[in-house]
Amino acid sequence: MNNEQKAAVQLEVCANSVTSAIAAQDGGAIRVELCENLAEGGTTPSHGQLVLARKNLHIKLFALIRPRRGDFLYTGLEFEIMKADIKNCIDAGCDGVVIGMLNADGTIDKPRCAELLSIAKRGGLSVTFHRAFDMCANQYTALEDVIELGCDRILTSGGKSTAMEGATTLLHLVEKAAGRIIIMPGSGVSENNVADLVHFTGVTEVHSSARISIPGNMEYKNDHILLSDGIGDEYALDVTSAERVRAIIEAANS
Protein backbone atom coordinates (compact mmCIF):
# COMPACT_ATOMS: atom_id res chain seq x y z
CA MET A 1 0.00 0.00 0.00
CA ASN A 2 1.55 3.33 -1.02
CA ASN A 3 1.33 6.62 0.84
CA GLU A 4 -1.48 7.91 -1.39
CA GLN A 5 -3.65 4.93 -0.46
CA LYS A 6 -2.97 4.95 3.27
CA ALA A 7 -5.68 6.33 5.52
CA ALA A 8 -4.66 9.39 7.49
CA VAL A 9 -3.71 8.73 11.10
CA GLN A 10 -6.13 10.60 13.34
CA LEU A 11 -5.50 12.11 16.76
CA GLU A 12 -7.78 12.01 19.78
CA VAL A 13 -6.77 14.53 22.42
CA CYS A 14 -7.24 13.86 26.12
CA ALA A 15 -8.37 17.33 27.19
CA ASN A 16 -8.42 18.36 30.84
CA SER A 17 -10.71 21.36 30.31
CA VAL A 18 -12.85 23.17 27.78
CA THR A 19 -9.86 25.43 27.09
CA SER A 20 -7.77 22.38 26.21
CA ALA A 21 -10.60 20.92 24.13
CA ILE A 22 -10.79 24.08 22.02
CA ALA A 23 -7.01 24.00 21.53
CA ALA A 24 -7.29 20.37 20.40
CA GLN A 25 -9.91 21.35 17.85
CA ASP A 26 -7.81 24.29 16.64
CA GLY A 27 -4.84 21.96 16.18
CA GLY A 28 -6.76 19.51 14.01
CA ALA A 29 -7.74 16.72 16.42
CA ILE A 30 -10.66 14.61 15.22
CA ARG A 31 -12.01 13.96 18.70
CA VAL A 32 -11.68 15.05 22.31
CA GLU A 33 -11.78 12.82 25.37
CA LEU A 34 -12.82 15.30 28.03
CA CYS A 35 -11.82 14.57 31.60
CA GLU A 36 -10.59 16.23 34.77
CA ASN A 37 -7.74 15.49 37.19
CA LEU A 38 -5.27 14.14 34.64
CA ALA A 39 -2.60 13.97 37.35
CA GLU A 40 -4.73 11.20 38.89
CA GLY A 41 -5.25 9.40 35.61
CA GLY A 42 -8.41 11.32 34.76
CA THR A 43 -11.91 11.44 36.22
CA THR A 44 -15.37 12.31 34.87
CA PRO A 45 -15.71 15.96 33.80
CA SER A 46 -18.26 18.23 35.44
CA HIS A 47 -21.62 19.04 33.91
CA GLY A 48 -20.41 22.56 33.22
CA GLN A 49 -17.35 21.31 31.34
CA LEU A 50 -19.54 19.04 29.21
CA VAL A 51 -22.08 21.72 28.36
CA LEU A 52 -19.48 24.36 27.46
CA ALA A 53 -17.36 21.88 25.53
CA ARG A 54 -20.35 20.86 23.44
CA LYS A 55 -21.18 24.51 22.83
CA ASN A 56 -17.66 25.28 21.59
CA LEU A 57 -16.75 22.12 19.67
CA HIS A 58 -17.77 20.96 16.23
CA ILE A 59 -15.50 17.89 16.44
CA LYS A 60 -16.56 14.77 18.33
CA LEU A 61 -16.80 15.00 22.09
CA PHE A 62 -16.28 11.92 24.26
CA ALA A 63 -16.34 11.98 28.07
CA LEU A 64 -14.39 9.81 30.49
CA ILE A 65 -16.63 7.86 32.87
CA ARG A 66 -14.45 7.30 35.93
CA PRO A 67 -15.77 8.38 39.33
CA ARG A 68 -12.44 8.32 41.15
CA ARG A 69 -8.74 7.65 40.89
CA GLY A 70 -7.27 4.25 41.69
CA ASP A 71 -8.24 0.80 40.53
CA PHE A 72 -11.17 -0.19 38.32
CA LEU A 73 -12.95 -2.46 40.79
CA TYR A 74 -16.06 -0.47 41.62
CA THR A 75 -18.69 -0.65 44.35
CA GLY A 76 -22.40 -0.78 43.65
CA LEU A 77 -22.73 2.91 44.52
CA GLU A 78 -19.89 3.85 42.15
CA PHE A 79 -21.56 1.81 39.42
CA GLU A 80 -24.78 3.79 39.90
CA ILE A 81 -22.77 7.02 39.64
CA MET A 82 -21.26 5.85 36.34
CA LYS A 83 -24.68 5.04 34.91
CA ALA A 84 -25.97 8.45 35.94
CA ASP A 85 -22.91 10.12 34.40
CA ILE A 86 -23.50 8.39 31.06
CA LYS A 87 -27.09 9.63 31.05
CA ASN A 88 -25.77 13.10 31.79
CA CYS A 89 -23.41 12.80 28.80
CA ILE A 90 -26.32 11.85 26.56
CA ASP A 91 -28.30 14.87 27.75
CA ALA A 92 -25.27 17.14 27.21
CA GLY A 93 -24.97 16.06 23.58
CA CYS A 94 -21.77 14.04 23.78
CA ASP A 95 -20.81 11.76 20.89
CA GLY A 96 -19.31 9.03 23.05
CA VAL A 97 -18.11 7.84 26.42
CA VAL A 98 -14.97 6.11 27.64
CA ILE A 99 -15.55 3.31 30.16
CA GLY A 100 -13.91 0.36 31.88
CA MET A 101 -14.67 -1.94 34.82
CA LEU A 102 -12.70 -4.94 36.07
CA ASN A 103 -13.22 -7.90 38.37
CA ALA A 104 -10.88 -8.51 41.29
CA ASP A 105 -9.07 -11.25 39.34
CA GLY A 106 -8.04 -8.84 36.56
CA THR A 107 -10.72 -9.84 34.04
CA ILE A 108 -13.25 -7.55 32.38
CA ASP A 109 -16.43 -7.06 34.41
CA LYS A 110 -18.56 -8.03 31.43
CA PRO A 111 -22.05 -7.91 33.01
CA ARG A 112 -21.70 -4.42 34.40
CA CYS A 113 -19.77 -3.11 31.38
CA ALA A 114 -22.63 -4.45 29.25
CA GLU A 115 -25.09 -2.37 31.29
CA LEU A 116 -23.02 0.75 30.71
CA LEU A 117 -22.81 0.01 27.00
CA SER A 118 -26.55 -0.54 26.80
CA ILE A 119 -27.26 2.90 28.27
CA ALA A 120 -24.68 4.54 26.00
CA LYS A 121 -25.80 2.79 22.81
CA ARG A 122 -29.47 3.54 23.48
CA GLY A 123 -28.44 7.18 23.66
CA GLY A 124 -26.60 6.95 20.35
CA LEU A 125 -23.12 7.14 21.86
CA SER A 126 -19.94 5.49 20.67
CA VAL A 127 -17.99 3.63 23.39
CA THR A 128 -14.25 3.37 23.98
CA PHE A 129 -12.83 0.95 26.55
CA HIS A 130 -10.13 2.83 28.46
CA ARG A 131 -6.82 1.86 30.03
CA ALA A 132 -8.43 -0.40 32.60
CA PHE A 133 -7.59 -2.75 29.74
CA ASP A 134 -3.90 -2.32 30.62
CA MET A 135 -4.56 -3.54 34.16
CA CYS A 136 -6.05 -6.85 33.00
CA ALA A 137 -4.32 -10.14 33.77
CA ASN A 138 -4.34 -11.10 30.08
CA GLN A 139 -4.68 -8.45 27.37
CA TYR A 140 -5.51 -10.97 24.64
CA THR A 141 -8.38 -12.51 26.58
CA ALA A 142 -9.55 -9.01 27.47
CA LEU A 143 -9.45 -8.07 23.77
CA GLU A 144 -11.98 -10.76 22.91
CA ASP A 145 -14.17 -9.75 25.86
CA VAL A 146 -14.21 -6.09 24.84
CA ILE A 147 -14.99 -7.00 21.23
CA GLU A 148 -17.84 -9.24 22.41
CA LEU A 149 -19.22 -6.38 24.52
CA GLY A 150 -19.48 -4.21 21.41
CA CYS A 151 -17.03 -1.40 22.17
CA ASP A 152 -15.80 0.61 19.20
CA ARG A 153 -12.18 1.00 20.26
CA ILE A 154 -9.67 0.27 23.01
CA LEU A 155 -7.37 2.90 24.45
CA THR A 156 -4.24 1.06 25.54
CA SER A 157 -0.53 1.35 26.15
CA GLY A 158 -0.06 -2.37 25.57
CA GLY A 159 -0.04 -3.09 29.30
CA LYS A 160 3.04 -0.92 29.94
CA SER A 161 3.54 2.54 31.42
CA THR A 162 3.88 4.08 27.97
CA ALA A 163 2.74 3.10 24.50
CA MET A 164 6.32 2.98 23.25
CA GLU A 165 7.20 0.44 25.95
CA GLY A 166 4.13 -1.60 24.99
CA ALA A 167 4.62 -1.27 21.22
CA THR A 168 5.14 -5.00 20.60
CA THR A 169 1.94 -5.89 22.46
CA LEU A 170 0.13 -3.12 20.58
CA LEU A 171 1.27 -4.65 17.29
CA HIS A 172 -0.03 -8.06 18.37
CA LEU A 173 -3.34 -6.55 19.52
CA VAL A 174 -3.79 -4.87 16.13
CA GLU A 175 -3.07 -8.20 14.42
CA LYS A 176 -5.44 -10.17 16.66
CA ALA A 177 -8.17 -7.54 16.42
CA ALA A 178 -8.04 -7.96 12.62
CA GLY A 179 -10.24 -4.93 12.04
CA ARG A 180 -12.95 -6.00 14.52
CA ILE A 181 -12.15 -3.10 16.85
CA ILE A 182 -9.88 -0.05 16.74
CA ILE A 183 -6.70 -0.27 18.82
CA MET A 184 -5.73 3.28 19.84
CA PRO A 185 -2.34 3.72 21.55
CA GLY A 186 -2.10 6.22 24.38
CA SER A 187 0.29 7.24 27.19
CA GLY A 188 3.44 9.15 26.43
CA VAL A 189 2.56 9.64 22.76
CA SER A 190 4.26 12.78 21.45
CA GLU A 191 5.48 14.43 18.28
CA ASN A 192 8.88 12.85 18.99
CA ASN A 193 7.78 9.19 18.98
CA VAL A 194 4.42 8.95 17.21
CA ALA A 195 5.90 8.31 13.75
CA ASP A 196 7.87 5.30 15.00
CA LEU A 197 4.83 4.02 16.92
CA VAL A 198 2.53 4.30 13.91
CA HIS A 199 5.01 2.73 11.49
CA PHE A 200 5.69 -0.19 13.83
CA THR A 201 2.11 -0.98 14.86
CA GLY A 202 0.08 0.13 11.85
CA VAL A 203 -2.51 1.92 14.00
CA THR A 204 -4.79 4.53 12.45
CA GLU A 205 -5.72 6.43 15.63
CA VAL A 206 -3.51 7.74 18.43
CA HIS A 207 -4.26 9.43 21.75
CA SER A 208 -2.31 12.22 23.45
CA SER A 209 -2.90 15.12 25.83
CA ALA A 210 -0.41 17.31 23.90
CA ARG A 211 -0.01 19.38 27.04
CA ILE A 212 2.26 22.22 27.99
CA SER A 213 2.63 24.06 31.30
CA ILE A 214 1.95 27.78 31.28
CA PRO A 215 2.29 30.33 34.08
CA GLY A 216 -0.85 31.67 35.67
CA ASN A 217 -1.69 35.38 35.76
CA MET A 218 -1.69 35.94 39.51
CA GLU A 219 0.36 38.93 40.60
CA TYR A 220 0.34 38.09 44.30
CA LYS A 221 1.69 34.64 45.17
CA ASN A 222 1.71 33.00 48.59
CA ASP A 223 4.91 30.93 48.54
CA HIS A 224 4.31 29.45 52.00
CA ILE A 225 1.50 27.05 51.14
CA LEU A 226 0.79 24.02 48.96
CA LEU A 227 -2.83 23.21 48.17
CA SER A 228 -2.09 19.75 46.77
CA ASP A 229 0.05 16.75 47.72
CA GLY A 230 2.05 16.87 44.50
CA ILE A 231 5.24 18.86 44.20
CA GLY A 232 4.89 21.59 41.62
CA ASP A 233 3.98 25.16 40.86
CA GLU A 234 0.61 25.97 42.41
CA TYR A 235 0.26 28.86 39.97
CA ALA A 236 1.04 27.01 36.73
CA LEU A 237 -1.62 25.58 34.42
CA ASP A 238 -1.42 22.46 32.27
CA VAL A 239 -3.25 22.94 28.97
CA THR A 240 -3.34 21.30 25.56
CA SER A 241 -1.23 23.09 22.97
CA ALA A 242 -2.73 23.51 19.49
CA GLU A 243 0.82 23.67 18.14
CA ARG A 244 1.70 20.32 19.71
CA VAL A 245 -1.54 18.82 18.37
CA ARG A 246 -0.58 19.91 14.85
CA ALA A 247 2.97 18.59 15.31
CA ILE A 248 1.73 15.16 16.48
CA ILE A 249 -0.68 14.85 13.55
CA GLU A 250 2.02 15.88 11.08
CA ALA A 251 4.54 13.42 12.54
CA ALA A 252 1.98 10.59 12.65
CA ASN A 253 1.36 11.01 8.94
CA SER A 254 4.98 11.45 7.88
Helices and strands as residue ranges (DSSP letters): E 10-15, H 18-27, E 31-34, G 38-40, H 47-56, E 60-64, H 76-92, E 96-99, H 110-122, E 126-129, G 131-135, H 139-149, E 153-156, H 167-177, E 182-185, H 194-201, E 205-208, E 211-215, E 236-240, H 242-252
